[in-house]
Amino acid sequence: KEPVHAPTVGQRHFHLFLSHVWGTGQDQMRIVKQRLLEMIPGLSVFLDVDDLEDISNLQGYIERTQIILIYCSQGYFQSKNCLREVEATVNKQKPFMLTHEADPDKGGGPLEELKSELDNVQLKDAIFTEGRTITIWYRVAEFQLVSLKSLAEFTLLHTIRVESGC
């Protein structure tokens, strides 16, 4: 019965990294960040348009982030930068969840179709393991709240408290 607050993370560190391809995910990741910040005070969310200082250091941002959200939409697995983020996530064994854009009119499609864009079999096996948390992204406000609650729950369950100065 008390408000939820994110634990403190070190300076220049993030609780959540929003990995997406600009063409089909930028607008929705802005909404995700805004709404999660409203839901969880103190949450630190990396969104490229707000926080990216050096695109050559995507792996460093992943390393300084506790949880990764992979927004699966058309073109995501064909983007070199998105693949760098996925590889860093897998290599650093970061907890991550998938959010599936299902609406083909908004850059989504069937998950199997989006999955087929990923040619790297090792990454495909690491990402799409049985039991992986996958949330469908809904754009209708009432259903969007269901998606956001799932994202918030995953984030809070996988967020660790970091001692100050770390």
C-alpha positions as protocol buffer text, in pm:
chain_id: "A"
residue {
  index: 1
  type: LYS
  ca { x: 0 y: 0 z: 0 }
}
residue {
  index: 2
  type: GLU
  ca { x: 301 y: 226 z: -41 }
}
residue {
  index: 3
  type: PRO
  ca { x: 423 y: 387 z: -363 }
}
residue {
  index: 4
  type: VAL
  ca { x: 685 y: 197 z: -559 }
}
residue {
  index: 5
  type: HIS
  ca { x: 1024 y: 364 z: -603 }
}
residue {
  index: 6
  type: ALA
  ca { x: 1318 y: 240 z: -805 }
}
residue {
  index: 7
  type: PRO
  ca { x: 1633 y: 166 z: -610 }
}
residue {
  index: 8
  type: THR
  ca { x: 1923 y: 403 z: -658 }
}
residue {
  index: 9
  type: VAL
  ca { x: 2171 y: 334 z: -937 }
}
residue {
  index: 10
  type: GLY
  ca { x: 2513 y: 486 z: -978 }
}
residue {
  index: 11
  type: GLN
  ca { x: 2570 y: 808 z: -1164 }
}
residue {
  index: 12
  type: ARG
  ca { x: 2549 y: 763 z: -1545 }
}
residue {
  index: 13
  type: HIS
  ca { x: 2388 y: 420 z: -1493 }
}
residue {
  index: 14
  type: PHE
  ca { x: 2040 y: 313 z: -1593 }
}
residue {
  index: 15
  type: HIS
  ca { x: 1776 y: 71 z: -1469 }
}
residue {
  index: 16
  type: LEU
  ca { x: 1633 y: 14 z: -1817 }
}
residue {
  index: 17
  type: PHE
  ca { x: 1764 y: 46 z: -2174 }
}
residue {
  index: 18
  type: LEU
  ca { x: 1506 y: 83 z: -2452 }
}
residue {
  index: 19
  type: SER
  ca { x: 1651 y: -90 z: -2757 }
}
residue {
  index: 20
  type: HIS
  ca { x: 1457 y: -16 z: -3075 }
}
residue {
  index: 21
  type: VAL
  ca { x: 1495 y: 74 z: -3438 }
}
residue {
  index: 22
  type: TRP
  ca { x: 1417 y: 438 z: -3504 }
}
residue {
  index: 23
  type: GLY
  ca { x: 1189 y: 391 z: -3803 }
}
residue {
  index: 24
  type: THR
  ca { x: 934 y: 168 z: -3633 }
}
residue {
  index: 25
  type: GLY
  ca { x: 994 y: 215 z: -3262 }
}
residue {
  index: 26
  type: GLN
  ca { x: 1107 y: 565 z: -3170 }
}
residue {
  index: 27
  type: ASP
  ca { x: 759 y: 707 z: -3109 }
}
residue {
  index: 28
  type: GLN
  ca { x: 648 y: 419 z: -2891 }
}
residue {
  index: 29
  type: MET
  ca { x: 967 y: 409 z: -2685 }
}
residue {
  index: 30
  type: ARG
  ca { x: 912 y: 775 z: -2600 }
}
residue {
  index: 31
  type: ILE
  ca { x: 570 y: 675 z: -2463 }
}
residue {
  index: 32
  type: VAL
  ca { x: 716 y: 377 z: -2275 }
}
residue {
  index: 33
  type: LYS
  ca { x: 979 y: 593 z: -2110 }
}
residue {
  index: 34
  type: GLN
  ca { x: 735 y: 868 z: -2016 }
}
residue {
  index: 35
  type: ARG
  ca { x: 475 y: 632 z: -1874 }
}
residue {
  index: 36
  type: LEU
  ca { x: 725 y: 418 z: -1680 }
}
residue {
  index: 37
  type: LEU
  ca { x: 874 y: 729 z: -1522 }
}
residue {
  index: 38
  type: GLU
  ca { x: 522 y: 825 z: -1412 }
}
residue {
  index: 39
  type: MET
  ca { x: 464 y: 477 z: -1269 }
}
residue {
  index: 40
  type: ILE
  ca { x: 800 y: 427 z: -1095 }
}
residue {
  index: 41
  type: PRO
  ca { x: 955 y: 736 z: -935 }
}
residue {
  index: 42
  type: GLY
  ca { x: 1333 y: 734 z: -946 }
}
residue {
  index: 43
  type: LEU
  ca { x: 1355 y: 501 z: -1245 }
}
residue {
  index: 44
  type: SER
  ca { x: 1644 y: 577 z: -1478 }
}
residue {
  index: 45
  type: VAL
  ca { x: 1558 y: 487 z: -1840 }
}
residue {
  index: 46
  type: PHE
  ca { x: 1800 y: 511 z: -2132 }
}
residue {
  index: 47
  type: LEU
  ca { x: 1643 y: 639 z: -2452 }
}
residue {
  index: 48
  type: ASP
  ca { x: 1881 y: 728 z: -2732 }
}
residue {
  index: 49
  type: VAL
  ca { x: 1729 y: 1068 z: -2819 }
}
residue {
  index: 50
  type: ASP
  ca { x: 1765 y: 1173 z: -2454 }
}
residue {
  index: 51
  type: ASP
  ca { x: 2081 y: 999 z: -2339 }
}
residue {
  index: 52
  type: LEU
  ca { x: 2301 y: 893 z: -2631 }
}
residue {
  index: 53
  type: GLU
  ca { x: 2625 y: 1089 z: -2639 }
}
residue {
  index: 54
  type: ASP
  ca { x: 2842 y: 853 z: -2841 }
}
residue {
  index: 55
  type: ILE
  ca { x: 2690 y: 596 z: -3078 }
}
residue {
  index: 56
  type: SER
  ca { x: 3021 y: 411 z: -3095 }
}
residue {
  index: 57
  type: ASN
  ca { x: 2976 y: 327 z: -2725 }
}
residue {
  index: 58
  type: LEU
  ca { x: 2643 y: 141 z: -2741 }
}
residue {
  index: 59
  type: GLN
  ca { x: 2802 y: -154 z: -2563 }
}
residue {
  index: 60
  type: GLY
  ca { x: 2909 y: 76 z: -2279 }
}
residue {
  index: 61
  type: TYR
  ca { x: 2553 y: 196 z: -2231 }
}
residue {
  index: 62
  type: ILE
  ca { x: 2434 y: -165 z: -2220 }
}
residue {
  index: 63
  type: GLU
  ca { x: 2703 y: -244 z: -1963 }
}
residue {
  index: 64
  type: ARG
  ca { x: 2587 y: 46 z: -1741 }
}
residue {
  index: 65
  type: THR
  ca { x: 2224 y: -66 z: -1761 }
}
residue {
  index: 66
  type: GLN
  ca { x: 2060 y: -335 z: -1549 }
}
residue {
  index: 67
  type: ILE
  ca { x: 1773 y: -447 z: -1776 }
}
residue {
  index: 68
  type: ILE
  ca { x: 1723 y: -431 z: -2152 }
}
residue {
  index: 69
  type: LEU
  ca { x: 1394 y: -402 z: -2335 }
}
residue {
  index: 70
  type: ILE
  ca { x: 1410 y: -518 z: -2697 }
}
residue {
  index: 71
  type: TYR
  ca { x: 1128 y: -366 z: -2901 }
}
residue {
  index: 72
  type: CYS
  ca { x: 1066 y: -612 z: -3185 }
}
residue {
  index: 73
  type: SER
  ca { x: 935 y: -430 z: -3491 }
}
residue {
  index: 74
  type: GLN
  ca { x: 1009 y: -433 z: -3863 }
}
residue {
  index: 75
  type: GLY
  ca { x: 1374 y: -368 z: -3934 }
}
residue {
  index: 76
  type: TYR
  ca { x: 1496 y: -414 z: -3577 }
}
residue {
  index: 77
  type: PHE
  ca { x: 1701 y: -725 z: -3647 }
}
residue {
  index: 78
  type: GLN
  ca { x: 1837 y: -571 z: -3968 }
}
residue {
  index: 79
  type: SER
  ca { x: 1977 y: -264 z: -3793 }
}
residue {
  index: 80
  type: LYS
  ca { x: 2352 y: -282 z: -3727 }
}
residue {
  index: 81
  type: ASN
  ca { x: 2321 y: -70 z: -3413 }
}
residue {
  index: 82
  type: CYS
  ca { x: 2032 y: -277 z: -3277 }
}
residue {
  index: 83
  type: LEU
  ca { x: 2234 y: -593 z: -3337 }
}
residue {
  index: 84
  type: ARG
  ca { x: 2525 y: -438 z: -3147 }
}
residue {
  index: 85
  type: GLU
  ca { x: 2288 y: -378 z: -2856 }
}
residue {
  index: 86
  type: VAL
  ca { x: 2153 y: -734 z: -2873 }
}
residue {
  index: 87
  type: GLU
  ca { x: 2502 y: -885 z: -2890 }
}
residue {
  index: 88
  type: ALA
  ca { x: 2615 y: -677 z: -2591 }
}
residue {
  index: 89
  type: THR
  ca { x: 2303 y: -780 z: -2398 }
}
residue {
  index: 90
  type: VAL
  ca { x: 2363 y: -1148 z: -2464 }
}
residue {
  index: 91
  type: ASN
  ca { x: 2740 y: -1130 z: -2408 }
}
residue {
  index: 92
  type: LYS
  ca { x: 2699 y: -940 z: -2079 }
}
residue {
  index: 93
  type: GLN
  ca { x: 2418 y: -1177 z: -1976 }
}
residue {
  index: 94
  type: LYS
  ca { x: 2186 y: -887 z: -1901 }
}
residue {
  index: 95
  type: PRO
  ca { x: 1827 y: -966 z: -1810 }
}
residue {
  index: 96
  type: PHE
  ca { x: 1605 y: -866 z: -2100 }
}
residue {
  index: 97
  type: MET
  ca { x: 1251 y: -887 z: -2221 }
}
residue {
  index: 98
  type: LEU
  ca { x: 1095 y: -862 z: -2563 }
}
residue {
  index: 99
  type: THR
  ca { x: 816 y: -624 z: -2650 }
}
residue {
  index: 100
  type: HIS
  ca { x: 638 y: -717 z: -2969 }
}
residue {
  index: 101
  type: GLU
  ca { x: 483 y: -457 z: -3198 }
}
residue {
  index: 102
  type: ALA
  ca { x: 204 y: -664 z: -3351 }
}
residue {
  index: 103
  type: ASP
  ca { x: 29 y: -399 z: -3563 }
}
residue {
  index: 104
  type: PRO
  ca { x: 155 y: -422 z: -3925 }
}
residue {
  index: 105
  type: ASP
  ca { x: 25 y: -69 z: -3992 }
}
residue {
  index: 106
  type: LYS
  ca { x: 260 y: 59 z: -3722 }
}
residue {
  index: 107
  type: GLY
  ca { x: 576 y: -130 z: -3820 }
}
residue {
  index: 108
  type: GLY
  ca { x: 493 y: -458 z: -3655 }
}
residue {
  index: 109
  type: GLY
  ca { x: 384 y: -796 z: -3772 }
}
residue {
  index: 110
  type: PRO
  ca { x: 369 y: -1159 z: -3665 }
}
residue {
  index: 111
  type: LEU
  ca { x: 653 y: -1240 z: -3426 }
}
residue {
  index: 112
  type: GLU
  ca { x: 773 y: -1526 z: -3647 }
}
residue {
  index: 113
  type: GLU
  ca { x: 805 y: -1283 z: -3937 }
}
residue {
  index: 114
  type: LEU
  ca { x: 1003 y: -1033 z: -3730 }
}
residue {
  index: 115
  type: LYS
  ca { x: 1215 y: -1315 z: -3590 }
}
residue {
  index: 116
  type: SER
  ca { x: 1301 y: -1429 z: -3944 }
}
residue {
  index: 117
  type: GLU
  ca { x: 1483 y: -1097 z: -4001 }
}
residue {
  index: 118
  type: LEU
  ca { x: 1755 y: -1219 z: -3762 }
}
residue {
  index: 119
  type: ASP
  ca { x: 2012 y: -1423 z: -3957 }
}
residue {
  index: 120
  type: ASN
  ca { x: 2246 y: -1498 z: -3666 }
}
residue {
  index: 121
  type: VAL
  ca { x: 2132 y: -1838 z: -3536 }
}
residue {
  index: 122
  type: GLN
  ca { x: 2322 y: -1806 z: -3206 }
}
residue {
  index: 123
  type: LEU
  ca { x: 2160 y: -1472 z: -3128 }
}
residue {
  index: 124
  type: LYS
  ca { x: 1821 y: -1601 z: -3238 }
}
residue {
  index: 125
  type: ASP
  ca { x: 1853 y: -1897 z: -3001 }
}
residue {
  index: 126
  type: ALA
  ca { x: 1968 y: -1673 z: -2714 }
}
residue {
  index: 127
  type: ILE
  ca { x: 1688 y: -1420 z: -2764 }
}
residue {
  index: 128
  type: PHE
  ca { x: 1395 y: -1647 z: -2838 }
}
residue {
  index: 129
  type: THR
  ca { x: 1445 y: -1909 z: -2568 }
}
residue {
  index: 130
  type: GLU
  ca { x: 1147 y: -2094 z: -2432 }
}
residue {
  index: 131
  type: GLY
  ca { x: 993 y: -1906 z: -2142 }
}
residue {
  index: 132
  type: ARG
  ca { x: 1131 y: -1567 z: -2249 }
}
residue {
  index: 133
  type: THR
  ca { x: 912 y: -1280 z: -2133 }
}
residue {
  index: 134
  type: ILE
  ca { x: 736 y: -1130 z: -2436 }
}
residue {
  index: 135
  type: THR
  ca { x: 490 y: -846 z: -2399 }
}
residue {
  index: 136
  type: ILE
  ca { x: 267 y: -740 z: -2684 }
}
residue {
  index: 137
  type: TRP
  ca { x: 264 y: -363 z: -2725 }
}
residue {
  index: 138
  type: TYR
  ca { x: -87 y: -225 z: -2740 }
}
residue {
  index: 139
  type: ARG
  ca { x: -162 y: 128 z: -2857 }
}
residue {
  index: 140
  type: VAL
  ca { x: -518 y: 154 z: -2723 }
}
residue {
  index: 141
  type: ALA
  ca { x: -482 y: 332 z: -2388 }
}
residue {
  index: 142
  type: GLU
  ca { x: -664 y: 77 z: -2169 }
}
residue {
  index: 143
  type: PHE
  ca { x: -472 y: -214 z: -2318 }
}
residue {
  index: 144
  type: GLN
  ca { x: -147 y: -18 z: -2328 }
}
residue {
  index: 145
  type: LEU
  ca { x: -166 y: 0 z: -1951 }
}
residue {
  index: 146
  type: VAL
  ca { x: -154 y: -381 z: -1943 }
}
residue {
  index: 147
  type: SER
  ca { x: 165 y: -374 z: -2151 }
}
residue {
  index: 148
  type: LEU
  ca { x: 317 y: -105 z: -1930 }
}
residue {
  index: 149
  type: LYS
  ca { x: 236 y: -295 z: -1611 }
}
residue {
  index: 150
  type: SER
  ca { x: 414 y: -599 z: -1753 }
}
residue {
  index: 151
  type: LEU
  ca { x: 718 y: -387 z: -1842 }
}
residue {
  index: 152
  type: ALA
  ca { x: 717 y: -224 z: -1498 }
}
residue {
  index: 153
  type: GLU
  ca { x: 689 y: -559 z: -1321 }
}
residue {
  index: 154
  type: PHE
  ca { x: 977 y: -711 z: -1518 }
}
residue {
  index: 155
  type: THR
  ca { x: 1189 y: -403 z: -1456 }
}
residue {
  index: 156
  type: LEU
  ca { x: 1125 y: -397 z: -1082 }
}
residue {
  index: 157
  type: LEU
  ca { x: 1178 y: -771 z: -1040 }
}
residue {
  index: 158
  type: HIS
  ca { x: 1515 y: -755 z: -1216 }
}
residue {
  index: 159
  type: THR
  ca { x: 1642 y: -425 z: -1077 }
}
residue {
  index: 160
  type: ILE
  ca { x: 1912 y: -458 z: -818 }
}
residue {
  index: 161
  type: ARG
  ca { x: 2009 y: -205 z: -557 }
}
residue {
  index: 162
  type: VAL
  ca { x: 2349 y: -56 z: -629 }
}
residue {
  index: 163
  type: GLU
  ca { x: 2543 y: 101 z: -347 }
}
residue {
  index: 164
  type: SER
  ca { x: 2604 y: 472 z: -397 }
}
residue {
  index: 165
  type: GLY
  ca { x: 2927 y: 550 z: -573 }
}
residue {
  index: 166
  type: CYS
  ca { x: 2903 y: 245 z: -800 }
}
